[in-house]
Amino acid sequence: MIGQPLLAVGLMLILGYLGGRTVNSLRLPRVSGYLLVGMLVSPSCLNVFSHSLIDEDLQIVTEMGLAVIAYSIGGSLVLERLKRIGSSIIWITFLQAGVSWVFTTGVLIPIMPFLTAFRPPIYELYNTHLPMALLIGAICVATASGAILAIINELKASGPFTVTLLGVIALSYGLTVILFTLAEALSQVLAKPSSVSWIEMLANTLKGIGLSVLLGVIAAVILLMIARLVRRREAMLMIVLGAILSTSGVAASLGLSSLLADMTIGFLAANLEPRRNDFFIVIEPIEEPLFGLFFGMAGAQIDLEVLKSTGPLAMTIMIVRMIGKYFGTWAGATISHAASSVRNYLGLGLSPQAGWTVGLVLISEKIFPIPMVGKVLVNAVVGSVIISQLICLPLVRYSLRKAGETLEQRRAHEDRSGSE
């Protein structure tokens, strides 16, 4: 068993690379390989990494990974692009996000006691089932952008359907962070009851969101001021990474949302800085190794015994999420008078669950006073992500082909048009 942090990090990087290559050969995203490698070295499988290593020493890896992800999400929300994408994408984004959150939460609340061992009188609706359902519902809003982008590149797909798909995914990332922040704040109050009234709870939640955004604004202003002195790309990486991580640390110290704060930095850098590309290009070289460690650590958190028992819950999460995504997308496309291909197939294209949301559930694990509740939540969400990656990615290919936007289909259409 390994208990030395540096040795563990080195092995996770090497094994993560090999795992990513292996699943790539099976036409699965690298994220799946990182998760599987983490599961293999976990204390519950091959017991290569110790419990203290996973639960304490390497927790900073998860926090760093989430900080960079939140910053990148904010950077993807460029106002110039959002103005060009049209009202249909706005309608679809908000309705598919809202319906998937509300529908997933609403379905899980009554059936949670039957899918888990959490039954009254110890585990009640307000301290267990409702907070779990709220968190899972918020996490289900995000869609796996990396895997979908890989499929789009593989098929060389382009056209209105593809543009809409990518636009909805980008906007959904920002909505996921905001909805999760709300769900997390509500869940903390529900899971740890106090004398605070619902009005006070809502006021505290909104205050926390406002202060988190304010912290991000202050950090972004400082970052942009220092960036004027920078000439070398390596130096830019130093100050960008320093701003992201220090903001996360301040947010954690003040009990604020580091996700919202870092997302605000990315958003302001992308929209206020003329050299905005420099602020995000410098992050790209470190993203892959950082994400390899991040998802490897997420996989190492899995307890295979608990995972077996949470199988029905994981499968239910995936199915309910798909239904919510499909009908929310259909409603948004219908209201905005989008093309029939978007109305009928975009929901399938949005079905894969985002792997980075595993980091969100690792944060929410600590909300519950009874550790087993958090452990079941983590394993159920990780299980649903893995199942989703296996089952839903073929649906993305199917939706792009049904929309007729693959390179092969476009060439065939051009040939028919030319012959006529």
Secondary structure, 3 states (H helix, E strand, C coil): CECCHHHHHHHHHHHHHHHHHHHHHCCCCHHHHHHHHHHHHCCCCCCCECHHHHHHHCHHHHHHHHHHHHHHHHHHCCHHHHHHCCHHHHHHHHHHHHHHHHHHHHHHHHHHHHHCCCCCCCCCHHHHHHHHHHHHHHHCCCECHHHHHHHHHHHCCCCHHHHHHHHHHHHHHHHHHHHHHHHHHHHHHHHCCCCCCHHHHHHHHHHHHHHHHHHHHHHHHHHHHHHCCCCCHHHHHHHHHHHHHHHHHHHHHHCCCHHHHHHHHHHHHHHHCCCHHHHHHCCHHHHHHHHHHHHHHHHHCCCHHHHHHCHHHHHHHHHHHHHHHHHHHHHHHHHCCCCHHHHHHHHHHCCCECCCHHHHHHHHHHHCCCHHHHHHHHHHHHHHHHHHHHHHHHHHHHHHHHCCCCHHHHHHHHHHHHHC
